[in-house]
Structures are given as C-alpha cells and as structure tokens.
Amino acid sequence: GTRSWVRVMDPEEADLFFVPAFGICLFESNTMTVPQLDVAFAAAVESLPFFKRGGGRDHVFTFTSGLSSGVFPSWRHHIPLSIKVTPETELFNDRPWMAVSDFEEWRDVSFPGHINYLDLSKLEAVRRQNQPRDGQRNQSLACFYGRADPSRGPHPRGSPVNSRQLVLSMKGMEGVDVSDGLIDKVAMFVRMSKSDFCLIPRGKSGWSLRFFESLFAGCVPVLLSDNWELPFGDILDLSRFVIKWPAAQIGEGLWRFLK
C-alpha cells in the first residue's frame, strides 16, 4: 500500500507516539469516576512499551474537554514530560481548586473543541443566506448570545473579571446585539451571520465554541479571554482575522474601537 508520511508501522522509526485517550467520554457517560480513570490511566502508561525510553517526552496524549488532564489527576507524576493535546489552556471552573493551568505553552498543543457537523452545515447555510449584498451593511455591529450564570463567571483563583457580564453591560450601545436569554441555535446563528463582529468572552473555561462558530458564521471574532492560547497560533497569522481585546477593558472603549 501507499506509505504514509505521517504514520509508520515500525515503532523504531517513530518520532512521536500518539496515545488517544477518551477519559472524558467515560466520565460524562458515568461509566467511570475520576479516581477510577486515574488508576486506569496510570496502568495504561505503565503498559506503553516505548514510554520509558525517552521518559515519555515523545508521547502525545489527548485530553479533549475543558476538564483536560483533570481526568488523570496524577498526570504530573506519570507523564510530566509528555505532550498534551487539549482545547483548554486556562483554568476550568469545574475545578475551582486549581491555581495553575495544566497547559504549558512550550510543550503542549492547543486544538479546537468539538463542533457538531450538523451545526457547521447550518452555519454555512445561514451565512450564505444572510450575506450582505453589494452596498448593504450587516444588521448589527457586534453580537453575543450566551448564558452568564455563576458557573460561567470568573475562576475563583484566576482573574476576577466577569467578561460575560461586561459584554452584557454593552446592551443598548448602538449596533450591539447581546443577550443571556435562551434562544434557538439557528436563530443565534442568524444573528451572528448578520453581525460584523462576534464577541467571544470566557465561559466555564478559557476557550469557547463561539470562536469557531463565528468563523463559519462569517463575523470577525473578538476574543475576550486573556489566557486562551488559540489553536494553530504558530502556523496562522491570527492578527489577520481575529481581534484580541483585554477582558478588563470590555465596554465603551471596545464599542468605539469596533465602530
């Protein structure tokens, strides 16, 4: 068969060893508790035949949720030098005792969170339908629809800035369409597609699916999460299509800048 330039079948030829780990699926389905997952992860690491050769430096583990390596609490003991691939680069609100992020920029890799393919199809269709014609302007300047309950407030040990509440405080400014009320997802996509900018505040953690949704909706994402290391930042020139604004300065200054 055709030889892959990514994958080799002989481990002696490998530069890296990919270890797919879906602990969050087992946790969310109530199949295993975190302590049980911790034991299972530790046993799995011990069984990896090439792990000890380089102290785990050449092993890549996936932690695919805001909980990140929280499904493997003793990771610092078992895989301290290994590469973690995760969407979470900050502090997760469901782990209020955290003081330091598990993510290390020099070692770990940030990657996009999961978006349902059907949602992407809806976003594409909505964007095409609502794309402004020549000479037309979008319906709104900036848009955000999302919950602002306490679970999506600031992390107890992180920045005290409540970015979602600050975004909602912009309601009433000319061209700003924001709300924390429940809204149908398609209706939200329509509002995003009719906006010049989509505001992306921090949620339960540093990252938010709103960022990726905004790219498909056709609005310019305005990132309001100070400690989220965006995926592929060392490959893509993010300054060409992303605005990053300090969370503490959300308000009239941001509105004037976007105007």
NORFENRA-V648199 format. One line per field, one symbol per residue. phi: phi as a letter, one per 40 degrees, with the letter a starting at -180 (. if undefined). psi: psi as a letter, one per 30 degrees, with the letter a starting at -180 (. if undefined). burial: I if it has 24 or more other ideal C-beta (glycine too) atoms within 12 Angstrom, else O. Layout:
phi=???
psi=???
burial=???
//
This chain:
phi=.ccccbbbccdccccbbcbcbbdccccccgcaccdccccccccccccccbccdbggcbbbbbbbaccfcccbdcccccbcbccbbaccbbbcccbcccbbcccbdcbcbcbcccbdcccccccccccccbcccdgcbccbcababacbcdcbcccdbbccccccccccccdhcdgcbbabccadccccccccccbcbbcbccbcaccacdcccccccgcccbcbbcbccccgccbcccccabbbbddcbcicccdcccc
psi=lkkkfekkfjfffkeljkjkkheeeeefggekleeeeeeeeeeeeffjfgefeggffgkjkkjhlffbgffiegefeehfflkkjlfjgbkkffiffkfkkfkjefelkklklkkkeeeeeeeeeeeeegkklkflllelekkkjlkhlffgakkfgakfkieeeeefffkfkkgkjkkglkkkeeeeeeeefgkekkkilkbfaelkfeeeeeeffglkkjkhjegjjkkgffekifffgkkkkkefgkbeeeeeee.
burial=OOOOOOOOOOOOOOOOIOIOIIIIOOIOOOOOOIOOIIOIIIOIIOOIOOIOOOOIOIIIIIIIIIIIIIIIIOIOOIIOIIIIIIIIIIIIIIIOOIOOIIIOOOOIIIIIIOIOOOOOOIIOOIIOOIOOOOOOOIOIIIIIIIIIOOOIIIIOOIIOIIIIIIIIOIIOIOOIIIIOOOOOIOOIIIIIIIIIIIIIIIIIIIIIIIIIIIIIIIIIIIIIIIIIIIIOOOOOOOOOOIIIIOIOOIIOOIIOOIO
//
